[in-house]
């Protein structure tokens, strides 16, 4: 509070004849709003980042953040307050308009990196808070791209705010704090104010747009057949089951071509004593499916010979695989082809048993729903001790 006529006080006028004290002018508009909420955001955003795991599926990252919070939250809060402290020391009582837009970018960057942070647990990566909120798939690779961009943007915006706070001139008596633009030689801040208002709505809209684009990109991911997620999800379950059966037959056909190179007959899934030496059917969900954030399936089929053929020569067999279009592994014993199939041929020294296994590429589809539609494999129909020719295999479902 301040009197309008301080000379009257000096002249000894009685208090009741003095003018009423006038309230100190408060910053208004978007610059005043940002100036007022700035101190709060410096602490709310780091706290939200540390505790966000409790709103979704928290893991080891949440635990580490919680233990480091006595250091992390004060450090982040003080760094966020540093530019405002410098501005106050220079006499500013409202946020300079060029800084307003940068603060919106920095604050929404905090929100974006918090939402897209992927945690991990004992069983592997966990779902981020953003993906747990969405009802549609969002590719993990795309989401982690958003996470990296959000970190870079938030840091760059804070650095820009800090630099501007350092280089802005001090507010003097000739240019009161309410008019900091005049000190900087800019008598009209209106263009920057317009930019600040636009950024208040544009920055969150860009974040929402990025998520929407990510959902569309996820839906457009092709599988081994070239069908997108959206196309497969639009199919009736019966059509998806027919498609899965075609993929299974293709997988078995591809393996039979390799089995023919080894032996014409004698291939088993179960030995005479009932031991499983082979397998057939849906495989486990591969890593690529988790990254795509879409339900998908593979086929894993394996046959064995009781004894490797006497004339089986590994070097000659490897040459035949190359001629058939298989590419040798860079390490290990897994061969691949242009379609994405992975082949392993193993001879066990202990009993000279030969095993051949093929894993298919992935296709979109839910194995549980497909299994219910197609029926489960009847293990008895596989035959105890039954042998198969190279061009024979059990049905799927």
N, C-alpha and C positions, 0 to 999 in steps of 0.2 A: 504494500500500500504506500502511496506517495501523495503529498499535497501538490495541488496545481500551482500555488503561489508561494514558494519558499521565502520570497522577500518579505512577506507579511510577518512571517515568524521572526525574522531578524529585526523587524521594526517593533516587536513587542506587542503585536495585536493579541487580544485574548482569544482563547481557543474557540469560543462559540462564534467568533466573527470570521474564522478561517474557513475556506472552502472544504467540503467533504473530501476525504481521501478517495482516490480513484483506484479501482483494482488494476493490477498489472495485466497488461495485454497477454493473452495466451495464443500460442501458434494455432492457426486454423488451417483447414483444407487438408489435402492429402499429405503435404509436407509435415504439418503439425501432427497428424495421425501417426505417421511413420515414426516421427520423433518420440511420440508417447509410448508406442508399443515396442520400440527398438529394445529397451532394456529387458522386457519380458521375453522377447523372442530369443535373446542371447542365452537364456537358461531353459526355456521350454523345449526348444528343438533338440539340444544335446540330451536332455532328460528323456524325451520321446525316443530318440535313437537308442539309448541304453536300455529302456524298458519295453521297447516294441515287441520283443520276443514273447512277452507274457500275454500279448493280445492275439498271437497266432501260435505257431508251432516253434517253440524255443528249443535250442540245443546247446551245444558247447559254446557257441559264440555268445549267446545270451548270458551264460554263466560267466564267461570271461569279461564281458562288458560290465556286468554287475559288480564283479570284484574290482575292476579298474575305475568304476564310476567316481570314487572320491578324488581321483586325479583327473580323469577325463572330463567330467562335467565342469569343474571349476576352470580348467585350462581352456576348454572350448568357450565357456561363458566370458572369460576375461578377454580372450582374443576377439570375440565378437563385439565386446564393449570398447575395445581400443580405439577404433575410428571415431566413435561418438565422444569418447573422452577427449580426443585431440580437438574435435570441433568445439566442444564446450570450452576448452582452454583458449580457443581463439575467439570466443565471444558469441558463438552461434547458439541460438535457442530453438531452431527449427532445422529440419533436414534440408540441405541444399538439393534442389530438384534433380540434378544429374545423378545424385546418389540414390534417390528413391527407387528408380528402376533397377539399379544394381542390387539393392537390398531385397527386392521382390525375387530377383533371380537367385540370390544366395539362399533365401529362406525356402523357396520352393525346391531348390536343389537339395537342401537338407531333407525335405519331405520325400523327394523322389528316391534318394539313396537309402533312406530308412525303409521305404515300402519295398524296394527291390533287393534288399540285402538277403542273400541266401545263407541260411545257417546249416549246420551239420550235426548229426547225432551219431550214436553208436552204429546205426545201420546205414549210414551214408548221408547224402545231402537231404535237406528238409525243404519244405515249401516255404517260399517267402510270404510276407504279410500280404503283398499285392495279389499273388496267385491264390492265396487262401480266400481272398475277398471276391475274386472273379468267379463267375459261373461258367466261363468258357476257357478253353486251353490257351496258354500263353507260353511260347517257346522259352525254355530256360536260357538258351544262347542269346536270344533277343533281349530278354530281361536283364541278363548280366551285362549286355551292351549298354542298356539304359543306366545300369548301376555305375559303370565306369564313366559314362558321360556326365551323370549327375555329380559325381565326385569332382571331376575336372571343372565343371561349370561352377559349382559352389565355391571351390577354392579360387578360381579366377575372378569371380565376382567379388569375393571378400578382399582379395589383393587390390582390385581396382578401387574399391571403396576406401581402403587404407591409403592408397597413393593419392587419391583426390583429397582426402581429409588432411594429408600432409601438405599438399601444394596450395590449397586454398588460402588466400590471404586472411590476416586477422581482421576481425570486425573492430572498427574504430568509432569514436564519438561522432565523427562526421557521417558515418554510415552505421546506424544502429543495427542490432541483431535482427530486427524484423525485416531488414532489407539487405541481406548478405550479398545479393546479386550485384548491388551497386558497388560494393567493395571490389568485387572481382572484375569490374568493368563491364558487366552485362546489366543494363538498366531494365531489361525486360526478360523475365524468366518464363514467360507464358509458353513458349515452345517446349521447354523442358517439362513444365507442369503437364502439358498435354501428353507428352511421352510417358510421364509417370502414371497418369490415369490409364493410358492404354496398356501399359505393362502390368498394372494391377489386375487386369482381366486377361491379358494375352498370355502371360507366363503360365498360369494354371491351365488355361485352355490348350496351350502347347503340350503340357504334360499329359492331359487327358487324350489329346490327339495321338501322342506317341504310343500310349497304351492301346488305343483303338487300332492303330496301324499294326502294332504287334500282334493283336488278335487276328487281324486279317492275314498277316504274313504267316502266322501259325496255321490258319485254316487252309492256306494255299500250299503247304508243304506236300510234296509228292512222295509216294512210297515206291517200292521196287517195281510196281506195275505202272507208275506214272499217274496214278489216281491221287487226287488231293484229299485232305482231311474232310473238307466240306462235301466233296462228292461221295465219299464212302459213308459219311454220317447220314446223307440223304437217301441212301439205299435202304430198302426194307431188309430186315434181318435174314429173310430167306435168300435174297440176292447176295447178301454178304457171305452167307454159308456156301452158296454155289461158287462164289469167287474163291473162298478159302479152299474148297475142294480142288478147284483147278490149280491153285498154287501148290497144294500138297502133291498132286499128281506130277506137276512139273518138277518138284523137288525130288521125288522118287525116280522120275525118268532121268534126271541129271545124275543121280547116284548110280543108277543101273548102268549107265554108260561107262562108269569107272569100274564097277563090279565086273563087268564083262572083260575088262583088261586083265583081271586076276583069275577068275574061275567062273565056269558056266553054271555050277550048281553047288549045293552044300551050305548055303548061307542060312544062318540061324538068328533068331531073336532070343530063344531060350534053349538052354542045353538040356540034355536028357535028364539030368537031376533037378531040373526046374530053375537053375540059376539063370538070371537075366544077363545075357551077353550082348544084347542089342536093345534098341528102343525105337519108338515110332510115335509121332504125334506132335502136338504143339510144344514149342520150346519155351524157355523162360523169357520174361520181358527183357530185351536187351537195353544196354545203356543209351543207345540212340533214341529209344522210345521215351525214356525219362527226360532226356534233353529236349525232345520235341514236345513234351507234356501232353502226349496223346496216347491212348491205348492202342497197342499194336501187338503183333505176334510174329513168331518165326516158327519154322519146323526144324526139329532135330531128329534125324533118322540115322540109325546105326545098325549094321549087320556084322556078324563075325563068322569066321571059318574056324572049325575045331583045330585045324592045322594049316599053316601057310603052305601053298603048293610047293612041291619039291623043286619045280623049275622057276619059282618066283625069284626074280632078280631085281633088286631095288633100283639099281642104276638104269636098267632098261625100262622099268616101270615109270621112273621119273621122266625119262625121255618121251614115253608115250603120253604122259600127262601134259607135257609141254606141247606136243603136237596136237593135243585135243583142246588147247586153248587155256590150260591152267597155268597160273603164274606161281613160281616157287616162292616160298616165304623168305623174307629178309632175315628172320631168325625163327627158331622153333621148327615145327613140322606142319604148319597150316598152309595149305594151298588156296588160292583164290582165283575167281574167274571174273570176266567182265560184268556179269550179272550180279555179283556180290555174294555168291555162294562161297562157303569156307569148308575145305576138305581136309580131313586128317586120316592118315593110314598108319596103323601101328602094329608092329609084330612084337609080341611079348616073349622075351627070351626064356622065361620060366617054363612055359608050356607050348611055345611056338604058335600060339593062337594069333590069328590075324584079325584085326578089327578095322572097319572103315566107317567113318562118320561124316555126315554132311549137315551143315547148318545153313539154312536159307537166309536171304536178306529179310528185312521186316516189311510187313504190310499192315495198314491200319485196320483195326478191328479189336473187339473185346473178346478175349478167349473164353470168358465165362459165358457170355451170351451166345457165342458161336457154339460152344460145347453143348449148351442146353438145346440149341436148335438142331444140331447134327447128331446128338446122342453121344454118349461116352463110349470109348473103345472097350469092347468086350475082350478081356485078357484071355479068356478061354479060347476064343476064336483064333488067337495067334498061334495056338498049337504047342503043346508041350513036346519038345524035341523035334518039331517040324522043321524041314529044310525048305528053302526057297531057291528057285532059279534066279539068275541075275536080273531077269526081266519080270520078276514076280515080287509083289509086296502086299501087305495086308491093307484093307480099306481103312479110311479115316472115319471114325464115328460108327 
